[in-house]
Amino acid sequence: MSTNPSWHDRLLGGFRKTSDRLLGNLAGLSLARLDESTLDEIEEALIASDLGPETAARVRARLAEGQFERNMEELGIRLVVAEEVEKVLAKVAKPIEIEAFPRPQVILVIGVNGSGKTTTIAKMANLFLEQDYSVMVAAGDTFRAAAIGQLRTWADRIGVPIVSGAEGGDAAGIVFEAVKQATERGTDILIVDTAGRLQNKRELMDELAKIRRVLGRLNPASPHDVVLVLDATTGQNALNQIEVFKEVAGVTGLVMTKLDGTARGGVLVAAAEKYGLPIHAIGVGEKVDDLRPFNASEVARIISGVEELVRG
């Protein structure tokens, strides 16, 4: 019998610091006296929890209406937070759909160095394998030998083919070869790692543009997805990265990682609110199966502390 925790339990553990931070920021605030000052404090507490100003403002407005039982003060606040967070996340919780024809569906994965991009590619590949898709990966981050070696190790571990070259090699050439091989094999999905050196935006833009030109010659519809990997521990800086990479790379969706290592997981909500980009999956651990699409209601109840209060 497996002793591995369920995905729900992993979410509970992963968002615990985020939930504790939110509840800590709300501690001592009472709904018994709903004057402007108290509402301001609640709104500020939600913003301080990285949920974003728009969500905080809507929670404030809901609380000002006072449409809940006065003897449910603590649960009342949490329920309103959960409902507003769910509204935001429900619009963006969208797994990647594999529908490209002809195959392969090409997924460019981008993100700053240190975001967990290469490991996330392996987790994405594993998720697709579980859904009975065939997968190939391409080591297009030729700027770092470590990235190439890491992706090779992961590819061997999960049993998917990889196309790679030497450090400093031509990324577009590797992508060209990968698409060619994936097409010949009839592979469903090709996941391409790319360089993440934002220090030189122009250089990164030029490289991504070259990769896009190569892909366009082989299949005008590709890349089908441009997925930005975000490290939740960076908090509000993750929002800055979305802004830059939208401009540089034409991001079509997000994956947020390392939610288990931070109290700043509320940025998931702020990102959804501000940009409305699909959030394809979230990561709450280091294991290969710790990346999954998410249920908006479940995550909202966990972030707000409703789940823990009800269970407790």
C-alpha positions, 0 to 999 in steps of 0.5 A: 500500500502506497504511503505517498500523500495525496495531491490534496494533502500535498497542496495543504502542506505546500500552501501552509506557509502562505495560509499561515501568513495570511491568517497571521496578517488578519489576526486580531482584526474583528468583524464585530466593528466594521468601520472604515478603519477596520476594513482598511486594515483587512484590505492592507492585510490581504495586500501584505499577503501578496493576494494583490490589490484588486482581490483585496479590494473586492474582499473589502467590499464584500465584508462591508456588505456584512452578509454573513453571521456575526458569530462566524467572524473568523470563518466569515472572513476566510470564506469571503477570501476563499470565494473571491480567490476562487473567482480569480483562479477559476478563470485561469486554471487551464491545463495545456491541451494537446491538439496540434495537428500535425504533431508534435505540439511544440511547447517552449519553456522559458524562465529566469535561471534558478526558477526551476525551469529545467526540473519543471520541464521534466515534471511536465513531461512526466505529467504528459506521459501519465496521460499516454502522450509520447514526449521528447525534450530539447536542451535549447538552453545552450548557455549553461552546461549545467542545464544541458546535463540536468535535462539529460539526467531527467530525460534518462530518469523518466525515459524520454528521448532528448536532443541536445548539443554542446554548451554554447551551441546554436539553440535554433539548430538544436530545436530544428533537429528536435522537431525533425526527429519528433516529426519522424517518430510521430511524437505527440509533444516536444518540450523545448528548454530555452535560455533564461538570461534576462540580464540581456533582454535584447540577446534573449529576444534575438535568440527566441526570435531565431528559434521561432523562425526555425519553428515557423519554417517547419510548422507555421503553427508552432510554437503552440505554447510559450510557458513561463516558469515562475518561482513563487518564492520571489513573490512580487518579482514574479509579476515583474518577470511576467511583464518582461517575458510577455514582451520578450517572448509572447507568453501564452501560459504560466507554471508556478513552482516552489509553492511549498517553500514560501509564504508568498504563494498568494502571488499565484492569485495576484498573477491571475488577477493582473494578467489573466494568463492561463496557469497550467500547473502548480508545483508543491515539491521536488518529486517528479509527480509534484506538478499538477493542474489545479482545482480553483476551489480547492486551492482557494479554500486552502490559501484562505485557511477555510479547509484547515478550519473546517477540518480542524 
